Amino acid sequence: MALLEAIELSKTFQKHKAVDDLHITIREGEVLGLLGPNGAGKSTTISMIASLLEPSRGEILYKGKSVLKKSEIIRKELGLVPQEIALYPEFTGKENLMFFARLYKVPKKERAERIAEVLSIVGLSDRASDKVEKYSGGMKRRLNIACALLHKPKLLIMDEPTVGIDPQSRNHILEMVKQLNTKGMSILYTSHYMEEVETLCDRIAIMDHGSIIAEGKKQDLIGMVQDQDLLYVSVEQQVAGFEQAVKEIDEVLFMEREDFRYKIGLKQQAEILPELFTLAHEYGIRIQGIDIQSPRLEDVFLHLTGRSLRDE
Amino acid sequence: MIVTHAWKDIKRMLRDRKALMITVLMPTILTAILGLSIGNMMNGNTKLETIPIAVVNQSEVASFKNNIQSGETSDTPVDFAEIFIENILASEDLQDVISYEQLSKERALQKLENGKLSTVIFFPKSYNQEVLNVMNQPSSKQVEVTLYQNPDESLHNEVIKGVVESYTNQLSKSVIAQNTMVTLMMKEPKLQQEITSSMGEVIQKVNETNRPNISVMREPFGDIESLSGMQYFTAGMAVMFMLYVGGYSAIYVRDEIRSGTYNRLRSTGMSFWHLAGGKFISTALLVFLQIIFLFMFEKLVFGMEFTNIYLLLLMIVITALSVSCLSILLTTITVVNQETRLNELFQSVIIPFLAMVGGSFISISMMPEPIQMFGHNVINGAALQGFTYVMQGYSFSELFGPILALLINGLIFLVLSGLIIFRRKEVFR
C-alpha cells in the first residue's frame, strides 16, 4: 500500500526545471533508495515531499490525502534527516533533543524517556551531556538522525546521512536504518554510496535531470544490463594505441580506464581473452590480473546516464 | 512553541562568547573609559560656535553719592548691570564667544525652554541699589545675579558662569577698595593725601579680604539637572550596543538557514510566526537584561545615579520592545534573502553610523540641524534622549517625545516586515 505518492511533480526555479514530471511512490514499511548525481533534483524532491517547498505543478498524497492542501497531515508523521548537520553546536546532545522534542510536541512526561530511547538507538547515551561542538563527525550524524526520531515518525527521509564519516559510524547508521525499518518505519534514503543503497533498499529509484529514469527492485534494475559482462584487466604500464585497439573488438561495448586498470563491457558470454592477450603482446603490455564480474547497480547507472555516479 | 524558540535563542546568546563580549563587555569597558576620561566635557555642548545667551536687566539706575575729594556731595548715577553688558559682554574679546540679546524675562525663559539659549542672566530690579548698599555697608544682605541655564549645555554654562563671576569678583574688589579707603579716611581725615598714595596697602588688603556679598547664583531651569559624563556614556553605550543584540537575533537565523536547521525546524511544523515571536521575546528580554546590567554596573562601580528608577525601567522596557521589532525586520530580510550580507553590513556599518548620529559618542547638538532631527528620532537616538531625560529628572510627560519616537520606530519595523512578508508570501508558507 502506498504511504506517499508524488504525482507529476514539477518544480521550476525561474527558467530552470529542477524537477520534471516526477512520479514516485513510497510503500508502507519499505526502504526506497533515491539515487542520482548532484543536481539531479533529489533535494528539491525531498523538500517538496517534506512540504518545505511548494511544487510548481503536481500533487503529493500522504495516506491518500493531499499534502499540498494540508501540510500538517505529513509533518507530524515525518522525520527529516537533512544532509547538513542541522543541530545547535553550542547545546549538548540532550539539549538539542529536548528542544526538538518540544517542537515535535512530544508530551512533557514522555520526553525524558523518549530522549533516552533515541540516544540508545543512535548509541550516544554516554555522550548526551557533552556539547555537540565536541562530537566527532560520526556522532554529529547520529544525533542528526536521533532528532528526527523523537516523535516516532512513520516516514523517515534521510538525505545523504553518511556523508563524510568514518566506516565505523557508517556501519552503525546502516545497521540503525535496518532496525528502524524492521520496526515498520518507511524510509526514503538518498545516497551517493551505491553499496549503501544496494544493501539497505527494497526498491531503488534512479533520478537524473529532474526525472526518475528507472525504478524497481535491485535485481530488476540490474536485469536492465544483464546482457553485459564486465572484464577488469590490470596492466603494468600504459601504451598508446592499446585502448583503441581493444575497443575495436566487435564484442566490446565500452572501455574505461582507471590508472592501470581497465573496465571493459562485453556482450554476454563473449570470448575475447585470446584476442586481448594477443593485443597485449603486440603492444608490449604485461597483464597482471583479470577479473570477470556480473553487473552491479553502478553499472546500471552508467548504462542509463552515461556517467558514473561517483564522478559527479 | 514561541516560548521554546525564545528560550533557545536566549540560551544561544548566553553561550556565545563573542556575542557576550560585544553586547556586554565592550559597552561596559567603553562606558568606563569614556565616562572617566571625558567626564563632564561630553554632557554638554562643546562646539566652538558662539554661546547664545540672553540678559534680563530689570535693575534700576542707582545714585552714588560722591563726596570724597571736594567735600561736597554730588549724585552720580550708576548701573552695574549695564556696565557688565557694555563693557564685558559687548567687548571685542567676548564677541566671538558669546552672542547676547536683551529680552524680557518671559521671552528669555521661553527661548531657554525651547533650547535656543544656553543661559539667561537675570539682574533683579534692586540690583544696582543693593550693590551700592554693600559698598556703604559691607554687612548688607547678599546681592544675587541669577543664571537660568540649560542643563543640556553644561560646558557653555560653565563658560558663562565664569564670565559673570569674573565681573562680580572685579566688582567685589572695587567695593572692598571703596570700603577700605572710606574706613581709613573716616578714621584719619587729615591723612587723606597719604591714604591716596597708599593704594598699594589698600590693594593688598583687598586681596586679603574675603569676598563681600555679591555673588552669582546658578538657578537650575525647572527641576532639571546636568548629566555626569558617566550617565551620558552609560546611556550612549547602552543604546548603541543594544542594536547588536537585535543584529545577533538575525545572525542566528542566518546560521540556522545555512546549517539546514531552519528547514528542519520548518519540517516540525514551525511557522515564521513562531520564529518571529521567539525572536521578539528573546530580543526584548536580552536587551532588557543588557541595559539593566550596564546601568547596575555603572551604579555599583562608579556610583552613577538613576534619578528615577521607575521611569528608567519604563524607558528600558519600551526601548527593548522597539529593538525586538528591529530584530523581526532583520530576521524577515534574512529569511527572504538567505545569501544576504545585511547582517555583516548592519554590524560593521549601520550600527556605528546610527551610534554616531544618535549621539552615543558626541552630543547630537554638535551636529547640523537635519542630522539632529534624524538623530533624535532614530531608534537609538530616541532611546538615548529618553534615558538622559530620565537621569536629568524630567517628568513622565516630558518623556512623551522619545517614547513616541521609539514606538513609531518599532511600528515602522513591523510594517516593513509585513510588507516584505506580503510580497514574498511563498517563502513564508
Interface residues (C-beta under 8 A of the other chain):
Chain A: S47 A50 S51 L52 E54 S71 E72 R75 K76 L78 L80 P82 Q83 E84 I85 A86 L87 Y88 E90 F91 E95 F99 F100 R102 L103 Y104 C147 A148
Chain B: M1 T4 K8 K11 R12 R15 D16 S259 G260 T261 N263 R264 L265 R266 S267 T268 G269 M270 E426 R429
